[in-house]
Amino acid sequence: MHSFRQSKRVLQWLAMLAACLTLAACGFHLRGAADLPFKTIYLGFAPNSAVGVELKRNIQASGAKVVDDVKEAEANLKVLADTRDRQVLTLNTNGRVREYALFQRFTFSVSDAKGVVMIPPTAITLRRVITYDENQELAKQAEEALLYRDMQSDLVQQILRRLSASKSAISTEKAAADGDS
């Protein structure tokens, strides 16, 4: 009985080791800080914008500084549109709502201190589906709020990826300009 427990523990340990090696081999790693092509940025969000607050926190975590004055910034993010919407997807046999589609649409552009466009107007649309039950109104409202928060986090990560990707576009343009002169 004692050797059975030992062999079981050894097998569990080997299984955990194999799982760790598999994760390491597949290239899995935690998402690090964004590699942004600027040291300072001005964010054109309303002061009470939840997206603006979360984006500011993520940008600062990546080492860049968010400034309050456009004149001090190397980059200027302009919010062109930020809307949330809810549309009916399906109805039950009684004609009552069964599912909603939640949308968050966000459009922005980024220019440098000289006004040169780094990222042209870019639209991001996020969609989540939520079932609805009038007997669980409060729970469904809480679930909807949670889904919107999830979309907000996803939106911030997509904006950060686009800001990071603009770095390679900027260096390519600079290299092309240097080659032309």
C-alpha positions as CSV (number, residue, x, y, z in Angstrom):
1,M,0.0,0.0,0.0
2,H,2.9,2.3,0.9
3,S,4.7,1.8,-2.5
4,F,1.4,2.4,-4.3
5,R,1.2,5.9,-2.8
6,Q,4.8,6.6,-3.6
7,S,4.4,5.6,-7.2
8,K,1.2,7.6,-7.5
9,R,3.1,10.7,-6.2
10,V,5.9,10.1,-8.6
11,L,3.5,9.8,-11.5
12,Q,1.7,13.1,-10.4
13,W,5.1,14.8,-10.1
14,L,6.1,13.6,-13.6
15,A,2.8,14.7,-15.0
16,M,3.2,18.2,-13.6
17,L,6.8,18.3,-14.9
18,A,5.6,17.2,-18.4
19,A,2.9,19.9,-18.3
20,C,5.5,22.6,-17.4
21,L,7.8,21.5,-20.1
22,T,5.0,21.4,-22.7
23,L,4.0,25.0,-21.8
24,A,7.6,26.2,-22.0
25,A,8.1,24.4,-25.3
26,C,5.1,26.0,-27.0
27,G,6.4,29.5,-26.4
28,F,3.8,30.5,-23.8
29,H,4.7,33.6,-21.8
30,L,2.8,36.2,-19.9
31,R,2.0,39.4,-21.8
32,G,4.6,41.9,-20.8
33,A,4.5,45.7,-20.9
34,A,3.8,47.3,-24.3
35,D,6.8,48.5,-26.3
36,L,5.6,52.0,-27.2
37,P,7.3,54.3,-29.8
38,F,7.0,57.4,-27.7
39,K,8.0,58.6,-24.2
40,T,5.0,60.9,-23.6
41,I,1.4,60.8,-24.9
42,Y,-1.7,62.9,-24.4
43,L,-4.9,61.0,-24.2
44,G,-8.0,62.8,-25.4
45,F,-10.5,61.1,-23.1
46,A,-13.0,62.7,-20.9
47,P,-11.7,62.8,-17.3
48,N,-14.3,60.3,-16.1
49,S,-13.8,57.8,-18.9
50,A,-13.2,54.3,-17.6
51,V,-11.4,53.3,-20.9
52,G,-9.2,56.4,-20.5
53,V,-8.3,55.5,-16.9
54,E,-7.4,51.9,-17.7
55,L,-5.5,52.9,-20.9
56,K,-3.5,55.5,-18.9
57,R,-2.6,52.9,-16.2
58,N,-1.4,50.4,-18.9
59,I,0.6,53.0,-20.8
60,Q,2.3,54.1,-17.5
61,A,3.1,50.5,-16.7
62,S,4.9,50.2,-20.0
63,G,7.2,53.1,-19.1
64,A,5.7,55.9,-21.1
65,K,4.3,59.1,-19.4
66,V,0.7,60.3,-19.9
67,V,0.8,64.1,-19.9
68,D,-2.1,66.6,-19.4
69,D,-0.9,69.1,-22.0
70,V,-0.9,68.3,-25.7
71,K,2.2,70.6,-26.2
72,E,4.3,68.4,-23.9
73,A,3.4,65.1,-25.7
74,E,5.3,63.2,-28.4
75,A,2.0,61.5,-29.4
76,N,-1.6,62.6,-29.2
77,L,-4.4,60.1,-29.1
78,K,-7.7,61.6,-30.3
79,V,-10.9,59.8,-29.4
80,L,-13.2,60.1,-32.5
81,A,-16.1,57.9,-31.2
82,D,-16.8,55.8,-28.1
83,T,-20.3,54.2,-28.0
84,R,-22.0,51.3,-26.4
85,D,-25.1,49.6,-27.9
86,R,-27.4,46.7,-27.2
87,Q,-29.4,45.0,-29.9
88,V,-32.0,42.2,-29.7
89,L,-30.7,39.0,-31.2
90,T,-33.5,36.5,-30.6
91,L,-37.0,36.3,-29.3
92,N,-38.7,33.4,-27.6
93,T,-42.1,31.9,-28.8
94,N,-43.9,34.5,-26.7
95,G,-42.2,37.4,-28.5
96,R,-40.0,38.2,-25.5
97,V,-36.3,38.9,-25.7
98,R,-34.1,35.8,-25.3
99,E,-30.7,37.1,-26.3
100,Y,-29.0,40.5,-26.7
101,A,-25.8,41.5,-28.6
102,L,-23.7,44.0,-26.7
103,F,-21.5,46.3,-28.8
104,Q,-18.7,48.6,-27.9
105,R,-17.5,50.7,-30.8
106,F,-14.4,52.9,-30.5
107,T,-12.6,55.0,-33.1
108,F,-9.4,56.8,-32.6
109,S,-6.3,58.3,-34.3
110,V,-2.8,59.1,-33.2
111,S,-0.6,61.9,-34.4
112,D,2.9,63.0,-33.4
113,A,3.9,66.4,-31.9
114,K,4.1,67.9,-35.4
115,G,0.7,66.7,-36.4
116,V,1.9,63.9,-38.6
117,V,-0.5,61.0,-38.5
118,M,1.0,57.9,-36.8
119,I,-2.2,55.9,-36.8
120,P,-5.0,57.0,-39.1
121,P,-8.6,56.8,-37.9
122,T,-9.0,53.3,-36.7
123,A,-12.3,51.7,-35.6
124,I,-12.5,48.8,-33.1
125,T,-15.8,47.0,-32.6
126,L,-16.3,44.5,-29.9
127,R,-19.3,42.2,-29.5
128,R,-20.6,39.9,-26.8
129,V,-23.8,37.9,-26.6
130,I,-25.9,37.7,-23.4
131,T,-29.0,35.6,-22.8
132,Y,-31.9,37.3,-21.1
133,D,-34.4,36.1,-18.5
134,E,-36.9,38.6,-17.0
135,N,-37.0,36.4,-13.9
136,Q,-33.4,37.1,-13.3
137,E,-33.3,40.9,-14.0
138,L,-30.7,41.9,-11.4
139,A,-28.4,39.0,-12.2
140,K,-28.6,39.8,-16.0
141,Q,-27.8,43.5,-15.3
142,A,-24.7,42.5,-13.3
143,E,-23.7,40.1,-16.1
144,E,-24.1,42.8,-18.7
145,A,-21.9,45.2,-16.6
146,L,-19.3,42.5,-16.3
147,L,-19.3,41.9,-20.1
148,Y,-18.9,45.6,-20.8
149,R,-15.9,45.7,-18.3
150,D,-14.5,42.7,-20.2
151,M,-14.9,44.5,-23.5
152,Q,-13.3,47.6,-22.0
153,S,-10.2,45.6,-21.0
154,D,-10.1,43.9,-24.4
155,L,-10.4,47.4,-26.1
156,V,-7.5,48.8,-24.0
157,Q,-5.3,45.8,-25.0
158,Q,-6.2,46.3,-28.7
159,I,-5.3,50.0,-28.5
160,L,-2.0,49.1,-26.9
161,R,-1.2,46.6,-29.6
162,R,-1.9,49.2,-32.3
163,L,0.2,51.8,-30.5
164,S,3.1,49.2,-30.3
165,A,2.6,48.2,-33.9
166,S,2.9,51.9,-34.9
167,K,6.6,51.7,-33.8
168,S,7.5,49.4,-36.6
169,A,5.6,51.5,-39.1
170,I,7.4,54.6,-37.9
171,S,10.9,53.1,-38.1
172,T,10.1,51.7,-41.6
173,E,9.0,55.2,-42.7
174,K,12.1,56.8,-41.2
175,A,14.4,54.3,-42.9
176,A,12.6,54.9,-46.2
177,A,13.0,58.7,-45.7
178,D,16.7,58.3,-44.9
179,G,17.2,56.2,-48.0
180,D,15.6,58.8,-50.2
181,S,17.8,61.7,-49.0
